[in-house]
Amino acid sequence: MKLTKARALILIAFSVPVAIELRTVAGFFNVELPLIAVAVIEFLFLALLFVLYGLYGEGSESAA
């Protein structure tokens, strides 16, 4: 599946609320998750997404 600009944008837009709600879910299990930890997790996910877009995104020759 080719990673287009639209799919990358949808993944970014979907990941932000999921990352914020991660604190709520952790709270149900009595795990205190600081905001900085959520920010780091989101940053790592977005970095991975940008790397994957660079490898398999539009205009890359490696995607068949």
Secondary structure, DSSP 4 states (H G I P E B T S, - for coil): --B-HHHHHHHHHHHHHHHHHHHHHHHHTT----HHHHHHHHHHHHHHHHHHHHHHBTT-SS--
